[in-house]
Amino acid sequence: MDNGQPSYSRLNRFEKKRKNTKWLSIFIIIGAILIVAFVAILVVSTLEDDDIATDPELESPGPDPNDEDEDQEHETENDPDDSEDPDPEEDPDEDDGLTEQDPNDFDLEFIDSDEDNVELAYTSTWEPIPTEQSEPHEITWEQTSQDWQEMMKAAELATGVDVDEMYYLWVSGDGDQSVIATFSNSAMDEHFRVYITWIENQGWQPEHVDMLNTHDQMHNFNLDGENGE
């Protein structure tokens, strides 16, 4: 019995150690399997994510036809070529609010004159120069005033001579609401006498023009008898 006891104890310890080693091996194998499975799952998941990221068909959704229609509508609304004509009231070519009229747009009607100094006389269907002046109207002789500028625009319309090129300009009253503007052109070879009348609530309108042989108001300029020829 004594000799068997140590053998049994050693066998028991060996068997216990063997079982522990066996279980340890099993746990190691299971752990390894789990680690391999986890790594495999991780690798597969990563590959799938890469495929999704690199697949051009999955990078962005296809174009929506409705979105294209909206873009086209937006471009059409902002296309400067399709914009409407600007408001005539905002035309930058307008001069201080005065509507430009071309003297060449009007047909002239020649009229008779008994005056020796009148080479020829004519009239036309000129329109009044638009005005912002209120009624009752009073003639203003100040050359920087709106009234004077509109008056000169009427003379320009009837003769085709720019206001800045009216030499030896002499303006005199011809009644309560009418004036006579006499001047020469810049070349001093044409002389005009323009009859201009104020049309109520409309503005200054040229009535008729005398083309003179000589400027008959030169004596007002104290030029020692020069007649402007």
C-alpha positions as CSV (number, residue, x, y, z in Angstrom):
1,M,0.0,0.0,0.0
2,D,2.8,2.4,0.8
3,N,4.5,1.7,-2.4
4,G,1.3,2.2,-4.3
5,Q,0.4,5.5,-2.8
6,P,3.2,7.5,-4.3
7,S,2.5,6.0,-7.7
8,Y,-1.1,6.9,-7.4
9,S,-0.3,10.4,-6.3
10,R,2.1,10.9,-9.2
11,L,-0.4,9.4,-11.6
12,N,-3.1,11.6,-10.2
13,R,-0.9,14.7,-10.6
14,F,0.1,13.6,-14.1
15,E,-3.5,12.9,-15.0
16,K,-4.6,16.2,-13.6
17,K,-1.7,18.0,-15.4
18,R,-2.6,16.1,-18.6
19,K,-6.2,17.2,-18.3
20,N,-5.2,20.8,-17.6
21,T,-2.9,20.7,-20.6
22,K,-5.7,19.2,-22.7
23,W,-8.1,21.9,-21.7
24,L,-5.5,24.6,-22.2
25,S,-4.8,23.2,-25.7
26,I,-8.6,23.2,-26.4
27,F,-8.9,26.8,-25.2
28,I,-5.9,27.8,-27.3
29,I,-7.4,26.2,-30.3
30,I,-10.8,27.8,-29.7
31,G,-9.1,31.1,-29.2
32,A,-7.1,30.8,-32.3
33,I,-10.2,29.8,-34.3
34,L,-12.0,32.8,-32.9
35,I,-9.1,35.1,-33.7
36,V,-8.9,33.7,-37.2
37,A,-12.6,34.1,-37.7
38,F,-12.5,37.7,-36.4
39,V,-9.6,38.6,-38.7
40,A,-11.4,37.0,-41.6
41,I,-14.6,38.9,-40.9
42,L,-12.6,42.1,-40.6
43,V,-10.8,41.5,-43.8
44,V,-13.9,40.7,-45.7
45,S,-15.7,43.7,-44.3
46,T,-12.8,46.0,-45.3
47,L,-12.7,44.6,-48.8
48,E,-16.4,45.2,-49.2
49,D,-16.1,48.8,-48.1
50,D,-13.2,49.3,-50.5
51,D,-15.3,47.9,-53.4
52,I,-18.1,50.2,-52.5
53,A,-15.8,53.2,-52.4
54,T,-14.1,52.5,-55.7
55,D,-17.1,51.4,-57.7
56,P,-17.9,54.4,-59.9
57,E,-21.5,53.2,-60.2
58,L,-21.8,53.5,-56.4
59,E,-19.9,56.7,-55.8
60,S,-22.8,59.0,-56.6
61,P,-26.4,58.5,-57.6
62,G,-27.3,59.0,-61.3
63,P,-28.6,62.4,-62.5
64,D,-32.2,63.2,-61.7
65,P,-34.1,64.3,-64.8
66,N,-36.1,66.7,-62.6
67,D,-32.9,68.3,-61.4
68,E,-31.7,68.9,-65.0
69,D,-35.0,70.6,-65.8
70,E,-34.6,72.8,-62.8
71,D,-31.0,73.7,-63.7
72,Q,-32.1,74.5,-67.3
73,E,-34.9,76.7,-66.0
74,H,-32.5,78.5,-63.7
75,E,-30.0,79.1,-66.5
76,T,-32.8,80.4,-68.8
77,E,-34.0,82.9,-66.2
78,N,-30.5,84.3,-65.8
79,D,-29.4,84.2,-69.4
80,P,-28.6,87.9,-70.4
81,D,-29.4,87.1,-74.1
82,D,-33.0,86.3,-73.1
83,S,-33.5,89.4,-71.0
84,E,-36.1,91.8,-71.9
85,D,-35.3,95.2,-73.4
86,P,-34.5,97.8,-70.8
87,D,-37.2,100.2,-69.8
88,P,-37.1,103.2,-72.2
89,E,-37.4,105.4,-69.1
90,E,-34.0,104.2,-68.0
91,D,-32.3,104.7,-71.4
92,P,-28.8,106.0,-70.5
93,D,-28.7,107.9,-73.9
94,E,-31.3,110.3,-72.6
95,D,-30.0,113.8,-72.0
96,D,-31.1,115.2,-68.6
97,G,-34.5,113.6,-69.0
98,L,-35.1,115.3,-72.3
99,T,-36.3,112.9,-75.1
100,E,-34.0,113.2,-78.1
101,Q,-35.6,113.9,-81.4
102,D,-33.7,113.8,-84.6
103,P,-34.2,116.8,-86.9
104,N,-33.8,114.5,-89.9
105,D,-36.9,112.6,-88.8
106,F,-39.2,115.6,-89.7
107,D,-40.2,116.7,-93.2
108,L,-39.9,120.4,-93.8
109,E,-42.6,122.5,-95.3
110,F,-41.3,125.7,-96.9
111,I,-43.4,128.9,-96.4
112,D,-43.3,132.3,-98.0
113,S,-41.7,135.3,-96.3
114,D,-41.8,138.9,-97.5
115,E,-38.8,139.9,-95.5
116,D,-35.7,140.7,-97.6
117,N,-33.3,139.3,-95.0
118,V,-35.0,135.9,-95.0
119,E,-33.4,133.5,-97.5
120,L,-36.0,130.9,-96.9
121,A,-38.5,129.9,-94.2
122,Y,-39.9,126.5,-93.2
123,T,-42.0,124.7,-90.6
124,S,-42.6,121.1,-89.7
125,T,-44.6,118.8,-87.3
126,W,-42.1,119.2,-84.5
127,E,-43.1,117.8,-81.1
128,P,-42.7,119.8,-77.9
129,I,-39.6,119.1,-75.9
130,P,-40.8,117.0,-72.9
131,T,-40.6,118.9,-69.6
132,E,-41.0,118.4,-65.9
133,Q,-41.9,122.0,-65.3
134,S,-45.1,122.7,-63.6
135,E,-47.8,125.2,-64.5
136,P,-48.2,128.1,-64.5
137,H,-45.1,128.5,-66.6
138,E,-43.0,131.5,-66.6
139,I,-40.1,132.2,-69.0
140,T,-36.7,132.0,-67.3
141,W,-33.8,133.8,-68.8
142,E,-31.1,132.3,-66.6
143,Q,-29.0,130.1,-68.9
144,T,-28.4,127.4,-66.3
145,S,-32.1,126.9,-65.7
146,Q,-34.1,123.9,-67.0
147,D,-36.5,126.3,-68.8
148,W,-33.6,127.8,-70.8
149,Q,-32.1,124.4,-71.6
150,E,-35.4,123.0,-72.9
151,M,-35.9,126.2,-74.9
152,M,-32.5,125.7,-76.6
153,K,-33.3,122.1,-77.2
154,A,-36.4,123.2,-79.2
155,A,-34.1,125.5,-81.3
156,E,-31.7,122.7,-81.9
157,L,-34.5,120.4,-83.0
158,A,-35.7,122.9,-85.6
159,T,-32.3,123.7,-87.1
160,G,-30.1,120.7,-86.5
161,V,-27.5,123.0,-84.9
162,D,-26.2,121.7,-81.5
163,V,-26.7,124.0,-78.6
164,D,-23.0,124.2,-78.0
165,E,-22.5,125.4,-81.6
166,M,-25.0,128.3,-81.5
167,Y,-22.8,131.3,-82.0
168,Y,-23.9,134.9,-81.1
169,L,-27.1,133.5,-79.6
170,W,-29.7,136.2,-78.9
171,V,-33.0,135.3,-77.3
172,S,-35.9,137.8,-77.0
173,G,-39.5,137.6,-75.9
174,D,-42.2,137.3,-78.4
175,G,-45.3,137.5,-76.2
176,D,-46.2,136.0,-72.8
177,Q,-45.2,132.4,-73.7
178,S,-43.1,132.7,-76.9
179,V,-39.5,133.6,-77.7
180,I,-37.3,134.2,-80.7
181,A,-33.8,132.7,-80.8
182,T,-31.4,134.1,-83.3
183,F,-27.9,132.6,-83.9
184,S,-25.3,131.5,-86.4
185,N,-23.7,128.1,-86.8
186,S,-20.1,127.5,-85.9
187,A,-18.9,128.1,-89.5
188,M,-20.7,131.4,-89.4
189,D,-22.2,130.7,-92.9
190,E,-25.8,130.0,-91.8
191,H,-27.9,132.2,-89.7
192,F,-31.2,131.2,-88.0
193,R,-34.2,132.8,-86.4
194,V,-36.3,130.3,-84.6
195,Y,-39.8,131.0,-83.2
196,I,-40.5,128.9,-80.1
197,T,-43.8,128.7,-78.2
198,W,-44.6,127.1,-74.8
199,I,-47.3,124.5,-75.0
200,E,-49.2,124.2,-71.7
201,N,-48.2,121.0,-69.8
202,Q,-46.1,119.8,-72.7
203,G,-43.1,122.1,-73.1
204,W,-41.3,124.3,-75.6
205,Q,-42.2,123.7,-79.3
206,P,-40.6,125.2,-82.4
207,E,-43.1,126.9,-84.6
208,H,-41.1,127.9,-87.7
209,V,-37.6,128.9,-88.8
210,D,-36.3,131.8,-90.9
211,M,-32.9,131.2,-92.5
212,L,-31.4,134.7,-92.7
213,N,-29.0,136.2,-95.1
214,T,-27.3,138.0,-92.2
215,H,-27.5,137.7,-88.5
216,D,-29.8,140.7,-87.8
217,Q,-29.1,140.9,-84.0
218,M,-25.3,141.3,-84.2
219,H,-25.7,145.0,-83.1
220,N,-26.6,143.7,-79.6
221,F,-23.0,142.3,-79.2
222,N,-21.2,145.6,-79.7
223,L,-18.9,144.2,-82.4
224,D,-18.5,147.5,-84.2
225,G,-20.9,146.8,-87.0
226,E,-19.8,143.2,-87.7
227,N,-22.8,141.3,-89.1
228,G,-21.5,137.7,-88.5
229,E,-21.1,136.8,-92.2
